Amino acid sequence: MAETDPDLAEAVVENTRRYSNLFADVVHDMLPDYKEKDVVHKDSLDVYIEHRLLMQQRNHPDGGEATRDPRNQYPAELMRRFEIYFKAPSQQKHVAIREVKAQSIGKLTCVKGIVTRATEVKPMMIVATYTCDQCGAETYQPISSPQFMPLLMCQSQDCQTNRSGGRLYLQTRGSKFVKFQEVKIQEHSDQVPVGSIPRSMSVFCKGELTRLAQPGDHISIMGIFLPMLRTGFKQVAQGLLSETYMEAHRVTKMNKTEDDELEAEELTEEEIKQVAEDDFYDKLSCSIAPEIYGHEDIKKALLLLLVGGVDRSPKGMKIRGNINICLMGDPGVAKSQLLSYIDRLAPRSQYTTGRGSSGVGLTAAVMKDPLTGEMTLEGGALVLADQGVCCIDEFDKMMDGDRTAIHEVMEQQTISIAKAGIMTSLNARVSILAAANPAYGRYNPKKSVEHNIQLPAALLSRFDLLWLIRDQADRENDLRLAQHITYVHQHNVQPPSQFTPLDMKLMRRYIALCKTKQPAIPEALSDYITGAYVEMRKEARNSKDMTFTSARTLLGILRLSTALARLRLSDVVEKDDVNEAMRLMEMSKDSLNTSQEHTGRTQNVTDQIFAIIREMAPQKGVKSVKMTDIMELCTSKGFKPTNIDECIEVYEELNVWQTNQAKTKLTFV
């Protein structure tokens, strides 16, 4: 419209409510010209209207419409079978919720915010139809406000002339209802000025615009800003104040930070090529928070947390696919920065801190609904982040009572509630990313791990990966870290590295593409995984370490390996995925076990690998080991293939062992 008649388009934006009625009348008059074929599928209202029109032609064949009372004629709202909505011109900007003021009343405005509450959809009367008990005539009453005063006396010609005073009775079958839903939106936290609390606004959705938004969605709404009309006692009770609401014309889901709408468009060939290079796994993990130095393995784990494993539902039970990670570390190792980056990157996420959230605020609160007055549930942070990520900072400073609310969410992925006569269980299919400090503020190497991490074992076993990030003095590392930080501080970008990090939008869309895959684990690999798990249990029993190896660890490996297969956009899990998952597990365990400071000289990597290979050699007969076995065992313990090759070369020069020409077998001398 803006291209053909800009003045009309501007007038529509300025006075939308009036024009929507005019346009509806025009479309109603023009529709019969465009009718191609008769539609057979009819509901009761269609039959009813058709019946009434035939009756009218039979009763008034000479077009005796003029004599009838206007209230007895069919109102346009009853005959229409379509809805008219306007979409604002694309150059119109979004207005902050607190900027929508008196000058926007009656105009088409765009606001965006996050949905905090959506009521259930109920029918709302648009046209009331009455029948007279004396003359049988029908009276119609279009309704535009939230309340209406029913008509009592019949106004038709017969009753007026006969003075019979027929009473009117409401007929629900002949009345017209539309779907109605009220949505409450709240402004984004970045739009709130300093020292204010976020404003909210009621949005009324009718017809086809209902059920488009759930609590927790970021949406953009185009609609008309209107005052609420109240009549009768409500008006008296309300006094001199008036409430406002927005009548929705268009509801779209938005991305978290940018102004673009959530596109479901496919990735182009160039973008897939840009992502899927040889070392795309490293590239994607380095694109997570590139301004933070180091932490390569942790970034890989966070990438897998965003992608998530595959949910499995055998009959009657549910095995979660979401990955939970806990980052435990000294102050100043950029834990909170990683959390806030993940919060910005994930399409659905909530960020809370341990002290700032109560158990009810995390799960669900029972509230009184202001519209209907009945008790309703208002979802907390974990429910709003359903099918997303919930980042909890300062996890160790939470009250014990509040922390128990998370136990059920982390394994069963539901929240069961029995409060105020409401017995229900809500879905909370959420990945939890928690950051905590050790019990004494800093990690104390002289104490055992249990003393440092004072979290219950029931909670720790629910985390698939538990990283301990220690801040140890090391000249080389400190120098590189300091150079990195000063560079970022000066130039506001990360230092040039071997590859340029991908931007957030591309990452989001690639992760959404990964989530569509449902990889399965082939038969051949299941024996390998069970063998590896039994080996891990045996080691845990022998070494008496505190990291608790249970069946949840096995499920954790399965989740990580399916997430890795998803990342490759593959439908089958391969052996490399399982090895990488076990390597991440071992690395997270090693980060905990570094606390046992070795007395005597510390072994370097080469010596550790040599010790593993020496144990593998058979006691009797020819002492030879297959290279593939060495690679498998050492990589599952967290060593990189380059280190293994280096170790083999070093000891071959020392004449401890020899390898054959094809490098397939290693024999001790």
C-alpha positions as CSV (number, residue, x, y, z in Angstrom):
1,M,0.0,0.0,0.0
2,A,2.9,2.3,0.8
3,E,4.1,2.0,-2.8
4,T,0.8,2.7,-4.5
5,D,-0.7,5.3,-2.2
6,P,1.7,6.6,0.5
7,D,-0.8,9.1,1.9
8,L,-3.4,6.4,2.5
9,A,-0.7,4.2,4.1
10,E,0.2,7.0,6.5
11,A,-3.4,7.6,7.3
12,V,-3.9,3.9,8.1
13,V,-0.9,3.9,10.5
14,E,-2.3,7.1,12.2
15,N,-5.9,5.8,12.6
16,T,-5.8,2.0,12.4
17,R,-8.9,1.1,14.3
18,R,-11.2,3.1,11.9
19,Y,-9.5,1.8,8.8
20,S,-9.7,-1.8,9.8
21,N,-13.5,-1.6,9.9
22,L,-13.6,0.3,6.5
23,F,-11.3,-2.3,4.9
24,A,-13.3,-5.1,6.3
25,D,-16.5,-3.7,4.7
26,V,-14.8,-3.2,1.3
27,V,-13.3,-6.7,1.3
28,H,-16.7,-8.1,2.2
29,D,-18.3,-6.3,-0.8
30,M,-15.5,-7.4,-3.2
31,L,-15.2,-11.0,-2.1
32,P,-18.1,-12.5,-4.2
33,D,-16.4,-11.2,-7.4
34,Y,-13.3,-13.4,-6.6
35,K,-15.2,-16.5,-5.7
36,E,-13.9,-19.4,-7.9
37,K,-15.9,-22.3,-6.5
38,D,-18.4,-23.0,-3.8
39,V,-16.8,-24.3,-0.6
40,V,-18.5,-27.4,0.7
41,H,-17.0,-27.6,4.2
42,K,-19.3,-25.7,6.5
43,D,-19.6,-25.2,10.2
44,S,-22.8,-24.4,12.1
45,L,-22.5,-20.7,11.7
46,D,-22.3,-21.0,7.9
47,V,-25.4,-23.1,7.8
48,Y,-27.1,-20.6,10.2
49,I,-26.3,-17.6,8.0
50,E,-27.4,-19.2,4.9
51,H,-30.6,-20.3,6.5
52,R,-31.3,-16.7,7.7
53,L,-30.5,-15.2,4.3
54,L,-33.0,-17.5,2.6
55,M,-35.6,-16.7,5.2
56,Q,-35.0,-13.0,4.7
57,Q,-35.5,-13.3,0.9
58,R,-38.7,-15.4,1.5
59,N,-40.2,-12.9,4.0
60,H,-39.3,-9.7,2.1
61,P,-39.2,-10.6,-1.6
62,D,-39.7,-7.0,-2.6
63,G,-36.7,-5.9,-0.6
64,G,-38.6,-4.6,2.3
65,E,-35.4,-4.0,4.3
66,A,-36.1,-0.4,4.8
67,T,-38.9,-1.0,7.2
68,R,-36.9,-3.2,9.5
69,D,-35.2,-1.8,12.6
70,P,-31.4,-1.6,12.1
71,R,-31.0,-3.8,15.1
72,N,-32.9,-6.6,13.3
73,Q,-30.6,-6.4,10.2
74,Y,-27.6,-8.7,10.0
75,P,-24.5,-6.9,11.3
76,A,-21.4,-7.1,9.1
77,E,-19.4,-8.8,11.9
78,L,-21.8,-11.8,11.8
79,M,-21.5,-12.4,8.1
80,R,-17.8,-12.0,7.8
81,R,-15.7,-15.2,7.7
82,F,-12.2,-13.5,7.5
83,E,-10.0,-11.3,9.7
84,I,-8.1,-8.2,8.6
85,Y,-4.7,-7.3,10.0
86,F,-2.3,-4.5,9.0
87,K,1.5,-4.9,8.9
88,A,3.4,-1.7,9.4
89,P,5.8,-0.5,6.7
90,S,9.2,-2.2,7.1
91,Q,11.1,1.0,7.9
92,Q,9.0,1.5,11.1
93,K,11.2,1.1,14.1
94,H,10.4,-0.8,17.3
95,V,9.4,1.4,20.2
96,A,10.5,0.5,23.8
97,I,7.5,-0.4,25.9
98,R,8.1,2.5,28.2
99,E,8.0,4.9,25.2
100,V,4.5,3.9,24.2
101,K,2.6,6.9,25.5
102,A,-0.6,9.0,24.8
103,Q,0.5,10.0,21.3
104,S,0.4,6.3,20.2
105,I,-3.2,5.8,21.1
106,G,-5.2,4.4,18.1
107,K,-2.0,4.2,15.9
108,L,-0.2,1.1,14.6
109,T,2.9,0.7,16.9
110,C,5.6,-2.0,17.0
111,V,7.0,-3.1,20.4
112,K,9.2,-6.0,21.3
113,G,9.6,-7.8,24.6
114,I,9.7,-11.1,26.4
115,V,6.5,-13.0,27.1
116,T,6.0,-13.5,30.9
117,R,2.5,-14.8,30.9
118,A,0.0,-16.2,28.4
119,T,-3.5,-17.1,29.5
120,E,-5.3,-20.1,27.9
121,V,-7.4,-19.5,24.8
122,K,-11.1,-18.8,25.5
123,P,-14.1,-17.9,23.3
124,M,-15.1,-14.3,23.2
125,M,-18.5,-13.0,22.0
126,I,-18.4,-10.6,19.0
127,V,-22.1,-10.5,18.1
128,A,-24.9,-11.4,20.5
129,T,-28.1,-12.8,18.9
130,Y,-31.5,-12.6,20.7
131,T,-34.9,-14.2,20.0
132,C,-38.2,-12.6,21.0
133,D,-40.6,-14.9,22.8
134,Q,-43.7,-13.1,21.4
135,C,-43.0,-12.5,17.7
136,G,-40.0,-14.7,17.1
137,A,-38.0,-11.9,15.5
138,E,-34.2,-11.9,16.0
139,T,-32.2,-9.0,17.3
140,Y,-28.5,-8.6,16.9
141,Q,-26.1,-6.7,19.1
142,P,-22.4,-6.2,18.0
143,I,-20.1,-6.0,21.0
144,S,-16.9,-4.0,21.0
145,S,-16.0,-3.5,24.7
146,P,-15.0,-6.2,27.3
147,Q,-18.4,-6.0,29.0
148,F,-21.8,-5.5,27.5
149,M,-25.4,-4.7,28.7
150,P,-27.8,-7.4,27.3
151,L,-31.0,-6.1,25.5
152,L,-34.2,-6.9,27.3
153,M,-37.2,-5.6,25.3
154,C,-37.9,-6.6,21.7
155,Q,-37.6,-3.7,19.2
156,S,-39.2,-5.3,16.1
157,Q,-42.1,-3.9,14.2
158,D,-44.6,-6.5,15.3
159,C,-44.0,-6.0,19.0
160,Q,-44.0,-2.2,18.7
161,T,-47.4,-2.1,16.9
162,N,-49.0,-4.8,19.1
163,R,-47.5,-3.4,22.3
164,S,-46.9,-7.0,23.3
165,G,-43.6,-6.2,25.0
166,G,-41.8,-9.4,24.1
167,R,-38.8,-10.4,26.2
168,L,-35.5,-11.2,24.5
169,Y,-33.5,-14.4,25.2
170,L,-29.8,-14.8,24.3
171,Q,-29.2,-17.5,21.8
172,T,-25.6,-18.9,21.9
173,R,-26.0,-20.9,18.7
174,G,-26.6,-17.9,16.6
175,S,-24.0,-15.7,18.3
176,K,-20.5,-15.3,16.9
177,F,-17.4,-16.1,19.0
178,V,-13.7,-15.7,18.3
179,K,-10.7,-17.1,20.0
180,F,-9.2,-14.7,22.6
181,Q,-6.0,-14.8,24.5
182,E,-4.2,-12.3,26.7
183,V,-0.4,-12.1,26.6
184,K,1.7,-10.1,29.0
185,I,5.0,-8.8,27.6
186,Q,7.9,-7.3,29.6
187,E,10.6,-5.1,28.1
188,H,14.1,-6.5,27.6
189,S,16.6,-6.0,30.4
190,D,18.9,-3.9,28.2
191,Q,16.1,-1.4,27.5
192,V,15.6,-0.7,31.2
193,P,17.2,2.6,32.4
194,V,19.4,2.6,35.5
195,G,17.5,2.1,38.7
196,S,14.1,1.2,37.2
197,I,12.2,-2.0,37.1
198,P,11.0,-3.4,33.8
199,R,7.6,-2.3,32.5
200,S,5.0,-4.7,31.1
201,M,2.0,-4.4,28.8
202,S,-1.1,-6.4,28.1
203,V,-1.6,-7.6,24.6
204,F,-5.0,-9.0,23.4
205,C,-4.7,-11.6,20.6
206,K,-7.8,-12.6,18.7
207,G,-8.6,-15.2,16.1
208,E,-5.6,-16.7,14.3
209,L,-3.1,-14.7,16.4
210,T,-3.7,-16.8,19.4
211,R,-1.3,-19.6,20.5
212,L,1.7,-18.0,18.7
213,A,3.7,-17.2,21.8
214,Q,4.7,-19.2,24.9
215,P,6.1,-17.7,28.1
216,G,9.8,-17.1,27.7
217,D,9.7,-16.3,23.9
218,H,11.1,-13.1,22.6
219,I,8.5,-11.6,20.3
220,S,7.8,-8.5,18.3
221,I,4.2,-7.3,18.2
222,M,2.5,-4.9,15.8
223,G,-0.8,-3.6,17.0
224,I,-3.1,-0.7,18.0
225,F,-2.5,0.9,21.4
226,L,-6.0,1.5,23.0
227,P,-7.5,2.5,26.3
228,M,-9.7,0.0,28.1
229,L,-13.4,0.8,28.0
230,R,-15.2,-0.2,31.1
231,T,-18.9,0.3,31.9
232,G,-21.2,0.0,34.9
233,F,-19.8,-0.9,38.3
234,K,-16.2,-1.6,37.0
235,Q,-16.1,2.0,35.8
236,V,-17.1,3.3,39.3
237,A,-14.6,1.0,41.1
238,Q,-11.8,2.0,38.7
239,G,-12.3,5.7,39.6
240,L,-10.5,8.2,37.4
241,L,-7.8,6.0,36.1
242,S,-7.9,4.2,32.8
243,E,-6.0,1.1,31.8
244,T,-4.4,0.6,28.4
245,Y,-3.8,-2.5,26.3
246,M,-2.5,-3.4,22.8
247,E,-4.7,-5.1,20.2
248,A,-2.3,-7.4,18.3
249,H,-2.2,-7.3,14.5
250,R,1.0,-9.3,13.9
251,V,3.0,-11.5,16.3
252,T,6.5,-12.7,15.3
253,K,9.2,-14.5,17.2
254,M,12.5,-12.7,17.5
255,N,16.1,-13.5,18.1
256,K,17.7,-12.6,21.4
257,T,19.7,-9.5,20.8
258,E,19.4,-8.4,17.2
259,D,16.4,-6.9,15.6
260,D,16.0,-9.7,13.1
261,E,13.2,-12.2,13.2
262,L,13.9,-15.9,13.9
263,E,14.6,-17.1,10.4
264,A,14.0,-20.7,9.6
265,E,15.9,-20.3,6.3
266,E,18.5,-22.9,5.3
267,L,22.2,-22.3,5.4
268,T,23.6,-21.5,2.0
269,E,26.3,-23.6,0.4
270,E,29.0,-21.0,1.2
271,E,28.1,-20.8,4.8
272,I,28.1,-24.6,5.2
273,K,31.5,-24.6,3.4
274,Q,32.7,-21.9,5.8
275,V,31.7,-24.0,8.8
276,A,32.5,-27.5,7.5
277,E,36.3,-27.4,7.0
278,D,38.7,-30.1,8.2
279,D,39.1,-28.8,11.7
280,F,35.6,-27.4,12.0
281,Y,35.2,-28.8,15.6
282,D,38.1,-26.7,16.8
283,K,36.9,-23.7,14.8
284,L,33.4,-23.8,16.2
285,S,34.7,-24.2,19.8
286,C,37.1,-21.3,19.3
287,S,34.3,-19.1,18.1
288,I,32.7,-19.4,21.5
289,A,33.8,-16.3,23.5
290,P,37.0,-15.7,21.4
291,E,37.9,-12.8,23.6
292,I,38.6,-15.2,26.5
293,Y,42.1,-16.8,26.4
294,G,42.6,-20.5,26.6
295,H,40.1,-23.0,28.0
296,E,40.0,-24.9,24.7
297,D,38.5,-28.1,26.2
298,I,35.9,-26.2,28.3
299,K,34.8,-24.3,25.1
300,K,34.4,-27.7,23.3
301,A,32.3,-28.9,26.2
302,L,30.2,-25.7,26.1
303,L,29.7,-26.2,22.3
304,L,28.4,-29.7,23.0
305,L,26.1,-28.3,25.7
306,L,24.5,-26.0,23.2
307,V,24.0,-28.8,20.6
308,G,22.8,-31.3,23.2
309,G,22.5,-35.1,22.9
310,V,19.5,-37.1,21.8
311,D,16.5,-37.8,24.0
312,R,15.6,-41.4,24.4
313,S,12.2,-42.6,25.6
314,P,11.9,-46.3,26.0
315,K,8.4,-47.4,27.2
316,G,7.4,-45.6,30.3
317,M,10.7,-43.8,31.1
318,K,12.7,-41.0,29.8
319,I,16.5,-40.7,29.4
320,R,17.5,-37.0,29.1
321,G,19.6,-35.8,26.2
322,N,20.6,-32.4,27.7
323,I,24.1,-32.0,28.9
324,N,24.8,-30.4,32.3
325,I,28.2,-28.8,33.1
326,C,29.6,-27.3,36.3
327,L,32.5,-25.0,36.2
328,M,34.3,-24.8,39.5
329,G,37.2,-22.5,39.7
330,D,39.4,-19.9,41.4
331,P,38.3,-16.2,41.2
332,G,39.2,-14.4,38.0
333,V,39.3,-17.3,35.5
334,A,36.5,-15.8,33.4
335,K,33.7,-18.2,34.5
336,S,31.0,-15.6,34.6
337,Q,32.1,-14.2,31.2
338,L,31.7,-17.7,29.7
339,L,28.3,-18.0,31.2
340,S,27.1,-14.6,30.0
341,Y,28.4,-15.4,26.5
342,I,26.5,-18.7,26.4
343,D,23.4,-16.8,27.6
344,R,23.7,-14.4,24.7
345,L,24.4,-17.2,22.1
346,A,21.7,-19.7,23.0
347,P,18.3,-19.0,21.4
348,R,16.4,-19.6,24.7
349,S,18.2,-19.0,27.9
350,Q,17.8,-17.6,31.4
351,Y,20.6,-16.2,33.5
352,T,20.3,-16.2,37.3
353,T,22.7,-16.0,40.2
354,G,22.7,-18.2,43.3
355,R,21.8,-15.5,45.9
356,G,19.4,-13.6,43.7
357,S,17.0,-16.5,43.1
358,S,14.8,-18.5,45.4
359,G,13.6,-22.1,44.9
360,V,10.2,-20.8,43.9
361,G,11.7,-18.3,41.4
362,L,13.6,-21.2,39.8
363,T,10.7,-23.6,39.6
364,A,7.2,-22.2,39.7
365,A,5.1,-19.9,41.8
366,V,1.3,-20.0,42.5
367,M,-0.2,-16.7,41.6
368,K,-3.7,-15.3,41.6
369,D,-4.7,-14.4,38.0
370,P,-5.9,-10.8,37.9
371,L,-8.4,-11.4,35.1
372,T,-10.3,-14.4,36.4
373,G,-9.3,-14.5,40.0
374,E,-8.4,-18.1,40.0
375,M,-5.1,-19.6,41.1
376,T,-2.6,-20.1,38.3
377,L,1.0,-21.2,38.0
378,E,3.6,-18.8,36.9
379,G,6.8,-20.5,35.6
380,G,10.1,-19.6,37.0
381,A,13.5,-19.4,35.3
382,L,13.8,-23.2,34.6
383,V,10.4,-23.4,33.0
384,L,11.0,-20.2,30.9
385,A,14.2,-21.7,29.7
386,D,12.5,-24.9,28.6
387,Q,14.4,-26.5,25.6
388,G,17.2,-24.0,26.2
389,V,20.0,-23.3,28.7
390,C,19.8,-22.0,32.2
391,C,23.0,-20.4,33.5
392,I,23.3,-20.3,37.2
393,D,26.2,-18.2,38.6
394,E,27.5,-18.3,42.1
395,F,26.1,-21.8,42.5
396,D,27.9,-22.5,45.7
397,K,26.3,-19.5,47.5
398,M,22.7,-20.9,47.0
399,M,20.7,-21.9,50.0
400,D,20.6,-25.7,50.4
401,G,16.8,-25.6,50.3
402,D,16.8,-23.8,47.0
403,R,19.4,-26.1,45.5
404,T,17.3,-29.2,46.0
405,A,14.7,-27.7,43.6
406,I,17.3,-28.3,40.8
407,H,17.8,-32.0,41.6
408,E,14.6,-33.2,39.9
409,V,15.1,-30.9,36.9
410,M,18.6,-32.2,36.2
411,E,17.7,-35.8,35.8
412,Q,13.9,-36.2,35.2
413,Q,13.6,-32.9,33.3
414,T,10.2,-32.1,35.0
415,I,9.1,-30.0,37.9
416,S,6.4,-31.6,40.1
417,I,4.2,-29.3,42.1
418,A,1.5,-29.7,44.7
419,K,0.6,-26.3,46.0
420,A,-2.8,-24.5,46.6
421,G,-4.8,-27.4,45.1
422,I,-2.8,-27.5,41.9
423,M,-1.2,-30.9,41.3
424,T,0.8,-31.0,38.1
425,S,4.2,-31.5,36.6
426,L,5.7,-28.9,34.3
427,N,8.3,-29.6,31.6
428,A,11.7,-28.2,32.2
429,R,13.9,-29.8,29.4
430,V,16.8,-27.6,30.2
431,S,20.6,-27.8,30.2
432,I,22.1,-26.4,33.3
433,L,25.4,-24.6,33.2
434,A,26.5,-23.7,36.7
435,A,29.6,-21.8,37.9
436,A,30.9,-22.0,41.4
437,N,33.8,-21.1,43.6
438,P,35.5,-23.6,45.8
439,A,34.5,-23.6,49.5
440,Y,37.4,-21.4,50.7
441,G,37.1,-18.9,47.9
442,R,40.3,-20.3,46.3
443,Y,41.2,-23.9,45.8
444,N,43.3,-25.1,48.7
445,P,45.7,-27.8,47.4
446,K,46.5,-29.0,50.9
447,K,42.9,-30.2,51.5
448,S,41.1,-33.0,49.7
449,V,38.8,-32.4,46.8
450,E,35.7,-33.2,48.9
451,H,36.7,-30.4,51.3
452,N,37.2,-27.9,48.5
453,I,34.0,-28.7,46.6
454,Q,31.3,-28.7,49.3
455,L,28.5,-29.8,47.1
456,P,26.5,-33.1,47.8
457,A,27.4,-36.2,45.8
458,A,23.8,-36.5,44.5
459,L,24.1,-33.2,42.8
460,L,27.7,-33.7,41.5
461,S,26.8,-37.0,39.8
462,R,24.0,-35.2,37.9
463,F,26.6,-33.0,36.1
464,D,28.0,-34.8,33.1
465,L,31.2,-32.8,33.2
466,L,32.7,-31.1,36.2
467,W,35.6,-28.8,35.4
468,L,38.0,-27.5,37.9
469,I,39.7,-24.4,36.6
470,R,42.8,-23.6,38.6
471,D,44.8,-20.4,38.5
472,Q,48.4,-21.7,38.7
473,A,51.4,-19.6,38.3
474,D,53.4,-20.5,35.1
475,R,55.6,-17.9,33.5
476,E,54.9,-18.9,29.8
477,N,51.2,-19.1,30.3
478,D,50.9,-15.9,32.4
479,L,52.8,-14.0,29.7
480,R,50.5,-15.1,26.9
481,L,47.4,-14.4,29.0
482,A,48.6,-10.9,29.9
483,Q,49.3,-10.1,26.2
484,H,45.9,-11.4,25.2
485,I,44.1,-9.4,27.8
486,T,45.9,-6.1,27.1
487,Y,45.3,-6.6,23.3
488,V,41.6,-7.1,23.9
489,H,41.5,-4.1,26.2
490,Q,43.2,-1.8,23.6
491,H,41.5,-2.9,20.4
492,N,38.1,-4.3,21.6
493,V,38.6,-7.4,19.4
494,Q,40.4,-10.7,20.1
495,P,44.0,-11.0,18.8
496,P,44.5,-12.5,15.3
497,S,44.5,-16.3,15.5
498,Q,44.9,-19.1,13.0
499,F,41.3,-18.8,12.0
500,T,38.7,-16.1,12.1
501,P,35.8,-16.9,14.5
502,L,32.3,-17.3,13.1
503,D,29.7,-14.6,14.0
504,M,26.9,-15.3,16.4
505,K,24.1,-15.5,13.8
506,L,25.8,-18.1,11.7
507,M,26.6,-20.1,14.9
508,R,23.0,-19.9,16.0
509,R,21.7,-21.2,12.7
510,Y,24.3,-23.9,12.4
511,I,23.4,-25.1,16.0
512,A,19.7,-25.1,15.1
513,L,20.5,-27.2,12.0
514,C,22.5,-29.6,14.2
515,K,19.6,-30.1,16.5
516,T,17.4,-31.5,13.7
517,K,19.7,-34.6,13.5
518,Q,18.9,-37.8,15.5
519,P,22.1,-39.9,15.4
520,A,22.0,-43.5,16.6
521,I,24.8,-45.6,18.1
522,P,25.6,-48.7,15.9
523,E,25.8,-52.2,17.4
524,A,29.5,-52.5,16.8
525,L,30.3,-49.6,19.1
526,S,28.2,-50.7,22.1
527,D,30.7,-53.4,23.1
528,Y,33.6,-50.8,22.9
529,I,31.7,-48.3,25.0
530,T,30.8,-50.9,27.7
531,G,34.3,-52.1,27.8
532,A,35.6,-48.6,28.3
533,Y,33.1,-47.9,31.0
534,V,34.1,-51.1,33.0
535,E,37.7,-50.0,32.6
536,M,36.8,-46.6,34.1
537,R,35.0,-48.1,37.0
538,K,38.0,-50.3,37.7
539,E,40.4,-47.4,37.7
540,A,38.1,-45.4,39.9
541,R,38.0,-48.2,42.4
542,N,41.8,-48.7,42.3
543,S,42.9,-45.0,42.5
544,K,40.4,-44.1,45.2
545,D,39.7,-40.8,43.6
546,M,36.7,-38.7,44.7
547,T,35.2,-38.3,41.2
548,F,32.2,-40.5,41.4
549,T,31.9,-42.9,38.5
550,S,28.4,-44.3,38.2
551,A,26.0,-45.4,35.5
552,R,25.3,-41.7,34.9
553,T,28.9,-41.4,33.7
554,L,28.1,-44.0,31.0
555,L,25.0,-42.0,30.0
556,G,27.1,-38.9,29.9
557,I,29.6,-40.5,27.5
558,L,26.6,-41.5,25.3
559,R,25.2,-38.0,25.4
560,L,28.5,-36.3,24.5
561,S,29.2,-38.7,21.6
562,T,25.7,-38.2,20.1
563,A,26.2,-34.4,20.4
564,L,29.5,-34.8,18.5
565,A,27.8,-36.8,15.8
566,R,25.1,-34.1,15.6
567,L,27.9,-31.5,15.2
568,R,29.1,-33.4,12.1
569,L,25.5,-33.4,10.8
570,S,25.8,-37.2,10.7
571,D,23.1,-39.9,11.5
572,V,25.5,-42.4,13.0
573,V,27.9,-42.2,15.9
574,E,31.5,-43.1,15.0
575,K,34.4,-44.4,17.1
576,D,36.1,-41.0,17.0
577,D,33.1,-39.4,18.6
578,V,33.2,-41.9,21.5
579,N,37.0,-41.4,21.9
580,E,36.6,-37.6,22.0
581,A,33.7,-37.9,24.5
582,M,35.9,-40.1,26.7
583,R,38.8,-37.7,26.3
584,L,36.6,-34.8,27.5
585,M,35.5,-37.0,30.5
586,E,39.1,-37.8,31.4
587,M,40.2,-34.2,31.0
588,S,37.5,-33.1,33.4
589,K,38.5,-35.8,35.9
590,D,42.2,-34.9,35.5
591,S,41.4,-31.3,36.3
592,L,40.0,-32.5,39.6
593,N,42.9,-35.0,40.3
594,T,45.6,-32.4,39.8
595,S,45.1,-31.5,43.4
596,Q,47.0,-34.5,44.7
597,E,50.4,-32.9,44.4
598,H,53.0,-35.5,43.6
599,T,55.8,-36.0,46.0
600,G,59.1,-36.6,44.2
601,R,59.5,-35.5,40.6
602,T,56.5,-34.9,38.5
603,Q,56.1,-37.2,35.4
604,N,56.0,-35.5,32.1
605,V,53.5,-36.6,29.4
606,T,56.0,-38.9,27.6
607,D,56.8,-40.8,30.8
608,Q,53.1,-41.2,31.5
609,I,52.4,-42.6,28.0
610,F,55.5,-44.9,28.4
611,A,54.1,-46.3,31.7
612,I,50.7,-47.1,30.0
613,I,52.4,-48.9,27.1
614,R,54.7,-50.8,29.4
615,E,51.7,-52.1,31.3
616,M,50.0,-53.2,28.0
617,A,52.9,-55.5,27.1
618,P,52.2,-59.2,27.8
619,Q,54.3,-60.7,30.6
620,K,55.2,-64.0,28.8
621,G,56.4,-64.7,25.2
622,V,57.1,-62.0,22.6
623,K,56.6,-58.6,24.1
624,S,54.7,-56.8,21.3
625,V,51.7,-54.5,21.2
626,K,49.5,-53.4,18.3
627,M,49.7,-49.7,17.5
628,T,45.9,-49.3,17.2
629,D,45.5,-50.6,20.8
630,I,48.0,-48.1,22.1
631,M,46.3,-45.2,20.3
632,E,42.9,-46.2,21.6
633,L,43.9,-46.7,25.2
634,C,46.0,-43.5,25.4
635,T,43.5,-41.3,23.7
636,S,40.7,-42.5,26.0
637,K,43.0,-41.5,28.9
638,G,43.1,-37.9,27.5
639,F,46.5,-37.9,25.6
640,K,46.7,-36.4,22.2
641,P,47.9,-38.5,19.2
642,T,50.9,-36.2,18.6
643,N,52.2,-36.8,22.2
644,I,51.8,-40.6,21.7
645,D,53.8,-40.5,18.4
646,E,56.5,-38.3,20.1
647,C,56.8,-40.8,23.0
648,I,57.2,-43.7,20.6
649,E,59.9,-41.9,18.6
650,V,61.8,-40.9,21.8
651,Y,61.9,-44.4,23.3
652,E,62.7,-45.9,19.9
653,E,65.9,-43.7,19.7
654,L,66.8,-45.0,23.2
655,N,66.4,-48.5,21.9
656,V,63.7,-49.5,24.4
657,W,61.4,-50.8,21.7
658,Q,61.2,-51.0,17.9
659,T,58.4,-50.5,15.4
660,N,58.0,-52.4,12.2
661,Q,58.1,-50.8,8.8
662,A,54.3,-50.2,8.4
663,K,54.1,-48.8,11.9
664,T,51.4,-51.3,13.0
665,K,53.3,-53.2,15.7
666,L,55.6,-52.2,18.6
667,T,58.0,-54.8,20.0
668,F,60.1,-54.4,23.2
669,V,63.8,-55.1,22.9
